[in-house]
Amino acid sequence: MMAQYLALREEAGDALLFYRMGDFFELFFEDAKTAAAILDIALTTRGEHNGAPIPMCGVPVHSSESYLARLIKAGCRVAIAEQVETPDEAKARAKREGTPSSKVLVGRAIVRLVTAGTLTEEALLEPRRANVLAAITELRGTIGIAACDVSTGAMVLEECEPAMLGAVLARIGPSEVVVPEDWEEAPAAAIPRPRSTFASDAGTERLRTVHGVATLDAFGDFSRAMLAAAGGLIAYLDHVGRGRLPLLLPPVMRTAAAGMAMDEATRASLEILESTTGGRAGSLIGAVDRCVTGAGSRLLAEDLSAPLLDVDQIEARLALVQFWRDRPIERTHLREALRAIPDLGRALGRVVAGRGSPRDLGQLRDGLSEAARLHHWLSGAPDRPALLDQLVARLAGHGALTDWLARALVPSPPTERSNGGFIADGYDAALDELRATSGDARRAIAAMEARYRDETGIAALKIRHNGVLGYFIEVPARHGDALMAPDSGFTHRQTMAGAVRFNSLKLHEEAARIAEAGGHALAAEEAHFEELVDAVVAAREAIALTAAALARIDVAAGNAERAAEGDWCRPEIAADTGLAITGGRHPVVEAALAKAGERFVANDCVLGGDDRLWLIGGPNMGGKSTFLRQNALVVLLAQAGCFVPANAARIGLVDRLFSRVGAADNLARGRSTFMVEMVETAAILAQATEASFVILDEVGRGTSTYDGLALAWAVAEAVHSQIRCRCLFATHYHELARLADTCDALSLHHVRAREWQGDLVLLHELAEGPADRSYGLAVARLAGVPAPVVARAKAVLAKLEATRAATGGIAAGLGDLPLFAAMAAEPEPASPEQQLAESLRNADLDALTPREALDLLYEWRRGLPTVKG
């Protein structure tokens, strides 16, 4: 056995090996130590290997999913080694090979690798979160990405520039990433795979084979990089599935222009899908999500992660939300109906992957039947928006399949099919007869037990059954001798401490009838199960469309519920660079204040044209960061097709959303807080366009006052005069107010605060004009800084302000500086080395004669600086 185990252990590679032994999955050696520590189960030993005890632990097969979930969450990968032949088949093999049957070992093989990105089991997945596997490769300077949610089969192909890979991965949020081996630029924790699997030709062929088509033209015009990534993805799925692929729907191509771009820092600071403390609580989706199905919540997360750039698509989503917003009674009935519908997409995924159960088939039957009822109801609804018409059309067309499943399955099918009992009575006459035979035999055994009691006079005689002996007769030990007589008609089987077990010819015959009928019944049910699975697999794309339509309807109804609950408005979407939000609110902060019985103070924001950069001052805790974030979230929600927390909103399409709000050390990458801030700011200055929306909070605060003010001044000028985008810029540098004199599209604002009887009152209202002071000492006192320290700080502040008044302040003379754009027109002269590099780039080497090449070398040498030695 150990030789078999070690061979499988080597094949499993870096995965833990679950080695099936009877009713347990056993782990040995280092696998056992790792699993025992994670699962908090007993670590024992078994036998010896190379003179040392073998560490061992195990988990029951029937409850293995819960243990697998904990191992996967801990970052492990698990290889499942199952028995692939029965003991009888093993004995027959041994006979063919001439091996003594006493030494034969039942064959085992790794039937599946369980990894974070390839889960399909209901117990291993979060209902409201997609589980994405991504394959990434680089081809001629372009990154190809193939992403797939294996639990539902949705597959997306896209490409990006290397610099944008982090932003794309942040949007996708993969649970697992596979890359070609030896790729130096691979993301951290990515799984290396043979580079040969990431080939565009192989990817094309694999996609054709999976979808049974001769060409991919109907799916999209995929680039070589996309196809190469798809090849790596499918090859990996084939590897972990050991030759059986999961559900893969036709790939969808995503282009860079399809949605609003957001980098990793923006997504993190806006807390879109996860708060900074982890989890949905405190995140945007936690405040917005009112979906009643897991599929709806997953689709909403996808919407918020990738807001749209197409006005027509956004308006189509908003019109559907408006439809349900205006119909509260119908919306309530719809949500009740949706709540009862199983997760069709994931049930379909399990069935197609070969991991489905009778219960999954029952879920498909019930879900598709309910979808048909919704189709009938919604088809008669007046004033339907165009998107609802499209969705309603996808809810029907499964009548034959649902009728078949309804006739074939019992009302509540079991999760296990090995014991049968899931095919309904009356569906198969032959199966009914087998069940009747089995039932008659059981009744015959009960009658036999009564007759044997009468014949022997032993009232305690019982006919029992177990998995080893089958059916047997059991009497108390004191009556055993009476049945031992040769002419008693009973055959001794086993002697126990307090009982003796026997068999009889009649009992053997009835037991054989039961076993034969039961075996045939199980085989018949298994055959019917396979037929039903084949029918579902044949209709997989139509079922997936129905599941997607139900999810979209749930998202719209949930958004309408949230809008009604919070009095949110429908935004107006425009193809310009304006932004006008009246009475805007932060959805997460407002919800938190509502729980505490407090009111959120709404504020307006109007940007665009000759007033596109707001410089906002005021005290800490006054609401500057909240104001910045709430406007970014309103824009994001609007372009995702949701209603927004405002009295009114007009959103000019935003192509890129940037948020530089707060920062922290990134010690793992050797970056201080200030370095992180500068990296994020550099990304904004390099990537933002005139159609972008940028929020900046306290740029330059992580360094000295002079450096920080200089950087904040230059960044504000660049945003205003070079990028010319909409921007909210919060700062404590009062000196920046002088920018209003030279920047025509910059206006000054502040959050209001007042000191009353020595206490600071934060009003959280935005007003025009510069802030009169920072109230830093008042905030410190509010935070609990000891009074002597605050008093000393007050004395120091008075001295500093007196000095500033005498000298004109640290910003004296800044008003005489030319604008950023004027300075940018005079680049620094290039160094000799830079001039040499530029000349080398421009030289047409193939066209040079030997004489011209030599002259060029002399010219380059003359241009180099003289080295003194």
N, C-alpha and C positions, 0 to 999 in steps of 0.2 A: 504493500500500500504506500509506503513512504517513497518508493521509487516513482510511483504514479504521481504522488503529490508534488515531489520535487520537479518533475517534468512540467506539470501545470504551473507550478510556482514560477519557473523560469519564463514560461510563456506569458504570464500575467504582467511581467515587467514591473512598473512602479505602482501597480494597483494592489490593494489587499486582496487575498484570495479567500473567497467563501467556498469551502470544500464540503460538498454535500455528503453526509454520512447518516443515513436513515432519516430521522425527523429533525436533524440539526445541520446547520452550517458550521463547520469547525474551522478555526484559524490556528496556525502553528507558528513557532519561532518568533521572529520580530513582528510579524503581522499580529500575532496574538497579544504581544506586549502593547503595541500601538492601539489595537481595538479595545483591549481591556481598560486602558487609561481613558479613552474617549467615552466609552459606553458605561464605565463604572460597573463592570462585571468581574466575576472571580477569574483569576488567572491560575490555572492548575498546570500539572505536568502529565506527560504520557510517554512511557517508554524512554528510550535513550537514542541519541544520534551522535556518533563519534565520541561515545563515552560520557555524554552529558545529557541530563534530562531535557525533554522537549517541552518548551512552554506551549500551553494550549488554552483556548477558550472557545466558547460556542454560543450560538443563538438559535432559538427554535425557528424552524422554517415557517410555521404558520404566523409568526409575529415578526418576521425578518424585516418587513418594510419600515417599521418604526426605527429599528437599529440602523438600517441603511440611511434613513433620513438624517440621523445624527452624524453618521460618518461623512456623508456628503457635505453637510453643513460645516463640518470641521475641515473641509478641504481635501478629503480623501477620494480616491477612485477605487472601485470595487469590481473584481472579476468574479463572476458566478460560475462555479464548476458544478454541473449537474450530472446525474447518472444518465447515460445515453443508451443504455440497454437494460433489459430485465435480467434477473438471475437465470431464468431459463435460457434466454438468448446468450448469456455469458457461458453457460454450460455447453450449449450447442457449439459455440465458437471454440471452446476448449477442446471439444471432441474432434472438430475439424483440424485443429492445430496439433492434436496429439498431446495436449497438456492434461495432467490429472485434474479432474473436476474439483478436487478438494483444494487446489491451489489457484483456481481461477478467481480473478477479481473483476467485479462489474466495471465496465468501461465508463469513464467519466471524461467530460470535455468542457472547456469554457464556452458557455452558450451566450454570454453577454457581458459587456463591460458597462457598469453603472457609473456614469459621470454626471457632473453638475449640469451640463448643457444638454443631456440626452434623456432626461427623465420624462416618463409618461404616466407613471402610477399616480393615482389621485392622492394617496397618502404622502407622497414625496414632493408634491407641488403646492405652492401658495395659490389659492383660487383667484385672487385679485392681482396677481403679478405674472407677467409673461416670463417664460424661461427660454432665453435666447442663446443659441450656439452660433458663434461667428468664426468664419475662416478668413484670414487676411494674407495677402501676398503682394509683393512689389514686382511690377513688370514695366521696364523701361521708364522708371521714374514716376510711375503712377501706381497708387495703391488700389487694389481690387478688394472689395469686401462682399462676402456672401453671408447673410444672416438668416437663421431659420429658427422658428419656435417649433421644436420637434413635437410638442404636445398637441399642436393644432395643424402643423404642416405648412404654415405661412412662411414664404421664402422671398427675400428681397435681395437684389443685386445692385451694387453701386460702386462708384470709384471716387477718389479724392486725391488731392495733393498730399505728399507726406506730412507737411506741416499741419494739415487739418485732421489727421487721423485721430488725435486725442479727442477732438470735438465730436467726431462721428461715433467713436466708441462710447463717449459720454451720453450721446443721444440713444444709442442702441441699448446700452446697459447689459452686455452679454454676461451670462453666468460662466461661460467657458469660451476660450479663444484658442484656435489652432492656427499654426503658422508653419511655413517651410523651415526645416532644420537649418541651423547655421546662419539664420538671418539676424544680423547684428542689431537691427533697428526694431526687433520684435517687442511688443508690449510685455511688461513684467507679468510673470506667472503664466505666459502662453505655453501651450503644449506643442512641442516640435513634432512634425510629421515628415515622412520622406518627401524631399523636394520634387520628386518625379510625379507625385500625385497632384501638384499644383501646376498643371499644364493646361493651356487654353483648349488645345485639341481634345485632350482627355475630358475636360469639363464639358465641352460641347457634346461629345459622344455619350457621356454619363447622363446629361440632361435629356438627350433624345431617347435614350433607353428607358429612363425612369418614366417619361411621359408618353412613350410609344409614338413618337412623331419622327418624321424624316427631316424636318427643319425646325429651327427655333424662331423663325420669322414672325410667327403669330404671337409670340410672347414678348418680343421687343428686340431692339437693335443693340445687343449686348457687346461691350468692348472686350478685348482680349483679357484685360486685367480682371474684369468681372467673371468671365468664363473660367479663368485659371483659379480664382477663389472658389467658384462653385464646384470645380473638380476636386479641390482639396476638401471641401465640406462633405460632399457625397462620399468620397473615399473614406473619410473618417467615420461617417455614420455607418458605412458598410463594415468597417473594422470593428466598431464597438458592438454592432448588432450581429456580428459573426455571420455575415452574408444575408441578413434580412434587414431591409431598409424600412424606416418608419414612414408615416404619411408625409409625402412631399407634394404640395400643390404647385401649379405652374408658377415659375418665378416672375416676380414683378420688378421692373427696373425703376430705380429712384435716381433722379438727377439732382445736382446741387441746387438748381433753381426751384426745386419742388417745395422747399420749406424755409422758414426763417432759420438763420444760422445762429447758434449759441455755442460758446466754448465751454470747457469744463468749469472754469472759474465762475462763469455766469450761472450755470446750472446749479452749482453748489451754493452760491450766495443767495440765489432766489429760492432755494429749497423747494424745487418743483415736485419731485417725487419722493424725496426723503429729507427730513430735517437734519440740521447739523448734529443733532444728538443721535440720529439714526431712527429709522422707522417712519411710518406715515404720519404719526401724531406730530402736529406742528408744521407739516408740509402743505404746499398748495393743494395737492390732490386730496389730502386729508380733509381740507376745508371745503373742497368743491364736490367731491364724489358723493353722489346720491344714487348711484346705480344699484339695482337689486340683483344683478347677476355678476358672477365672476368675469364672464366674457366682456360685459359692459365696462367693468372697472379696468380691465386690461386695455380695452380700446381707448378709454378716456386717457389713460396714462400715455398711450401712444400719441394721441392728439396733442396733449400738453407738451410732450417731448419734441414734437415736430410741427409747430404751427405753420399754417399754409401761407402761400404767397399769391394764390390765385383768388381774385375777388369773387368770381362766380362760385367757386367751391366753398368759400367761406360763407357767402350769402345763402347757399343751399343748406348748409348746416344750421345757420341762424334761423332760416325760415321754418325748418323742422322743429327747432326748439320753440319758436313762437307759436307754432300750431298747437303744441301740447301745453304751452304756457297759458293759452287762451281757453283751454278746455280742462279745468281742474277735475271734474267728475270723471270724464273719459280717461284722463291721465291716471287717476287712482285705480280704475278698473284695469287699465293696461299694465300698470306696475304690479298689481296682484297676479295677473296672468303670467307676466314675465318671471316673477319670483318663483313660480312653481315649475318653470322649465329647467330641465337639467342642463349641464354644460355640454352641449352637443359637440362642440369642436374638440374638446379633450376626450370625450367618449369615442368619437370617431378616430382620433389619433391612436388610442389604445387598441381599437379593433384592427385598424390597418397595420399596426406594428406587430400584430400577433400576440398582444398581451391583453386582449379584450376578454370580458367575461359575459355570461348571460345577463348580468345586471347592466352592462354597457349596452347590449342590444335592447334591453328594456328601456333604458334611458333614451336611446335613439327613437324607439317607437313612440314613447310618450312625448318627447320633445317635438318630433316632426308632426305628430297629431295636433299638438297645441299650436304649432306654427300654422297649420292648415286652418284652424279655427280663427286665429288672428287674421289670416288672409281674408277669410269670409267676412269678418267684422270690419276690417279696415278698408276693404274694397268698396264698401258702401258709405264711407265717411265723406261728407261734402268738403269742398274747398281744400283738397289735399295738396300739399306742396309737391313739386316735381320729384324731390328726393324720396319722399314717402312712396310715391307711385313706383319708383324703381325698386325700393326695398320690399314693398308688398308683393311685387311680382315674383320675388325670390323665395317667398314663404310657401308656395304651393308646388305641386308637381311630384309629390312623394306618395300619392294615394296607394298605388299598387304595393310599394314596399311596406308602408305602415299597415296595410291590411294583412299582408303576409306575416309580418312580425306579430300582429295582434292575434292571428289565428294560431301561430306556432308557439308562442311563449305564454307561460303562466303569468298572472297579473303582477307578481312581485318575484322576478327571477333572482336566484342566489348569486353571490359573488364567485363561488367556486363551481366549476362544471364537472369535476371529477366524480362527484357522487350523484350526478343526474338530477332529475326532478324539476327541470326547467322547461321541458316541452309539455305543452298543454294536452290534457285528455281530449280525445276526439280529433287531433291533428293527424295522427298516424295510426290506422287500425292495427297494423302489425305490432307497433309499440304498445298499444293498449292491451293486446292479447298477451304479450310478454309480461307486462305488469300484472295482468290478471293471473297468469300462471304463477308468478312469483308470490302474489298475494294468497292464492289458493294453497300453495305449498306452506306458507307460514301458518295459515289456519290449520292445515293438516298437521303441522308440528305441534301446535297447541292442543289439538285433539289427541295426538299421540302421547303427549305428556300426561293428559288426564287418564288415558287408557293404561299407561305404564304404572301410574300410581295405584289404579284399581287392581291390576294384575299382581303387582309386587307387594301391595299393602304398605308401601312406604309413602306416607303423606308428604314428606319433605323432598321427594324426588323432583328435580327440575331439569328442563332442557335449556342449556345456555349456549352462548356463542362468543368466541373471541377471534382475533386475527390470526392466531397460530394454529389452534386446533379446529377452527370452524365450529360446527354444531356438535355438542356432546351432552351426555346425560350425567348429572351430578347428584350424588347422595351423600348424607353425612357419613363419616368414617365408621360409625358403629353399625351401619347397614351394608357396608362394602362387601362383607363375606357372603351375604345372601346372593349377590349378583356375580360373584366370582365362579360359581359352579359352571362346569362345562356345558350343561344343558339349559342354562338360564337364558340363552339368546343374546347375552351382552358380552362385549369384548372390552377388556380392561385397557384404558388409555393412560391414566396418570393418577398417582396417589399424592394427595396434598396433606398438610398438617391436620386439617379437620374434615376433609372430604375426599371422596374417591370418584374418578371420572371414567365413564364408559362410552362405548358406541354400540350401535345396533345396525343391522342390515337395512331395516326400514328407515331409520333416521338417516343413514348414509344416502339412500336413494332420494329421499325428500330434500336433503341438503344439496345433492347434485342438481336436482331440478331447480332449486332456488338459485344456485350459483350460475347455472347455465342460462336461466331466464334473465337473471340480473345482469350478467355479462353481456348478453345480446341486447338488453334494453339500454345499457350504458353505451354500447357501440352504436346503436340506432340514434340515441340522442346526440352523440358526438358527430355523427354524420350530418344530422339536421343542423347542428351548430355551424359546421363548416359551410353548409349551403347558405345559411343566413349571412355568415361573414362574407362570403363571396358576393352576395347580392349587395351588401353594404359597401364593399370595396368598389364594386362597379359603379356605384352612385356617389362615390366620395366627393367629387368636385361639386356636384349639385347640393349635397348635404352641407359642405363647407360654406357655400354661398348663403344657404339658409341660416347657418350659425352666425355668419358675419352680419347678415341683415338684422337678425334679432339683437345682436350686440349694438349695432348702430342705433336702432330704435330705442334700446335701453339707455344709451348715452344721451340721446336727445330728450327723452322723458326725464332722466335724472337731472340734466341741466335745467330743464324747465322747472322741476321741483325745487332745485337750489335757487333759481331766480325768484320764484314765488316766495320762498321761505325768507330770502334776504332782501327782497325788493330790488333786485338787480335789473339793469336795463339792457335793451338790445343795442349793441354798438352799430354805428354807421361806418362802413368801410369805404375808403376812398383811395384812388391810385395817385396820391400826391404825397407831399412831405409835411403835412400838417398834423397837429395833435391837439385835440381839445377835449378835456375831461372835466366834467362839472360834478362836483360833490363826490370825488373819487375816494375809495376806502380800501384798506388793506384787508383782504378776505380772512387771512389767518389771525391777524391781530384783532380784527373786529369780532371774530368768533370767540376768541379768548376773553375779550372784555365783556362780551354778552354773558358768558358763563359767570363772570364775577359781578354781574349786575351793573356794569359801567357802559357808558356810551362812547363810541368812536367819533372823533372830530373829523369830519370830511373836509377835503380841500380841493380846489380847482387847479388845473394845470393846462396852460395853453401855450403851445410851442409852434414855431414855423415862421417862414418868411423873414421879417425883420426883427423877430424876437424868438430865436431858436435856442439860445443858451441862457439858462437861469443859473445865477450864482447865488447860493443859498447859505446864509449864516444863521447863527443862533446857538443857544447853549446845548451841551450834551443832554440827552434824554428829552430834548424838546420835540423830537419827532422828525428830524431831518432824514435819517436813514429809512424810517418807515415811509415817509413821503416818496423818497426815491424809489424804493422797492414797489410800493403800491402802484405807481404809474407804469413801471415795467411789467408788473403782473397783469394789469388791465390790458396792456397791449398784447401780451402773450395770450391771455384768455380770448380776446376778441379774434385774433387770427387763428386760434384753435377752433373757432366756431361756437364759443360759449357766450352767454350773457355775462355782463361785467358788473362789479360792485361800484356803481356810480349812478348819479341821477341822469346823466346823458354823457355820451362819448362819441367822438368822431375820430377815427383812427386812420391816418394816412399810412399805407402799407410800410412796414418796417422789414428791411431785408436781413439785417443783422442786429441782434440785441446784445449789448455788452453791459456787464455789471461789475464795477470794481468797488465793492462795498465790504470793508473789513478784510482782514488777512491774518494769517497765522504762520508761525515758523513751519517750514517743511524740512525737518532735520534729516529725514531719510535721503533727501536729494541735496543736502548741504546748503539750504537756502534760508536766510533770515527772513523776518517779517517784511523788512524793507525790500529785500531782494524779490520776494514773492510779489509785493506790490508793484515793483518796477517791471517785472516780467509781464504781469497782467496789463499794466498801462501800455507797455510797448506793443502788445498784441492788439490793443484797441487802436493805437495810432497807426499801426501797419495795415489793419484789415477793415476798419470802419469806412463806410461810404456816405454820401450825402443822404441816402435813404435809411441810414441806420439810426438807432436810438441808443444813447449811451448814458449811463448813470455812474457818476464818480463821487466817491465819499472820502474826503480827507486825504487827497493825494499829497504826498510829501511829508506826512506826519511821522514817518518812521526814521527820520534823520534829523540833523541839526536844523534850527529855525531858518537860518539863511539858505541852506541847501533846499530845505523843504519848500520855502516860499518861492525860490527861483524855479524849482521844478513845477510847482503848481501853476505859477504864472505862465511858464512856457507851454505846459500842456493845455491850459485854457485857451491860449492864443492859437495853438495848433488846431484844436477842435473847432474854434470859431472861424478861423481864416483859411485853413487848409482843407479840413474834412467837411466843414460846413453842415454838420448833421445836427439833429435835435439832441440836446444834452441837458441833464440836470447835474450841477456841480456843487456839492456841499463842502464847505470849508470853514475853518476857524481863523484863517488868515484874513483879518479885516483889510489888510493892505491890498488884497486882490480887487477891492471895490474900485480902485483906480482904473481897472481895465474897462469900466463902463465909459470912460472918456474917449477911448480909442477903438473899442469894439462895438460897432453899430448894432449888431444883433444880440448883444449881451445885456441882460437886465438883472437888477439886484433884488433879492428877496430875503426874507428871514422868517424863522419860526418865533412866534411871540412868547415872551415870558415877562413876569413881573415879580418884584420883591415886595412882599407885604408883611410888615411888622417883623422883619428879619428873616422871613421864610421865603423860599423861592416857589412861585406858582407857575407851572408850565402849562401854557394854554393850548399847545399843539395846533395852533392856527398859523397859516402861512400868510404873510403880509408883504407888500411891496416895500422896497427900500433896503438899505444896508442895516445890519444888526448894530445896535448901539454898543453892545458889550457882550462878552462870552459867558458871564455868570459862572466861571469855573470854580471860584471859591464857594459860591452858594451851593453848587452841585456837590462839591467835596463835603461840605457840612451836611447836606442831605444824605450823603452816602455813609456818614458816621465817622468821618475823619475827626480825631480829637480836637477840641476847641483850641488848645494852645498851638497846635500845628497850623490850624486855619488862621489864627491871629498872627502868627509869625509870617505866613504866606501873604497876608494882607499888607503887612509892613514892607515886605520885599517888593510886592507889586507896586505900592505907592512910589518906592524909590525908582523902579524900572520905568514907570509911566512918566515920572518927572524927567528922567534922562531922555526918554523918547520925545517928549514935548520940546526939550531944548535942542535936540539934534534933527528933528523932523521925522524921526522914526526909521525903522530898518528899510522902509520902502521909499525913502527920500530919493528923488531923482529918477525913479522908475518910469514916471510919466513921460520922460524925455526919450525913452528908448523907442526905436522904430518897431513897427509890428513884426510879429514872427515871420510873416510872409516876406517882408522886405529883407529881413536878415537871411532868409533861406535862399534868396536870389543870389547871394554871394557865397558860393561854396568854398571851402578851404582848398588851397592849391594842392594838387596831387604830389606825393613824394616821388623821388626818382624810381624807387622800386615799383610804385603803382603805375608810373608812366611806362616803365619797361613791360610790366604785365599787360597793360592795355595795348601796347604796340605788338606784343607777341600774339594776343588774341586776334588782332586785326590783320596780321600777316597772312597772305595766301601762300602757304608753304608749297603747295603742289605746282604753283605757277612760277616760283623763283628759279632763276638759273643759278648755277654754282657761284658765278661771280657776284650776283645780286645777294645771295645768301651770305657770302663773306663780307660784303659791304655792310649788310645789316648787322652782323655781329660786331663789327668795329663801331658802328653807330651806337649800339646798345652799351658797349663797354665805355665809350666816351661819356655816356649819360650817367654812369654809376658814380657815387661819391668816392673820393680818394680815401684809402685806408692808411692811416699813419701807424707805423710800427716801429 
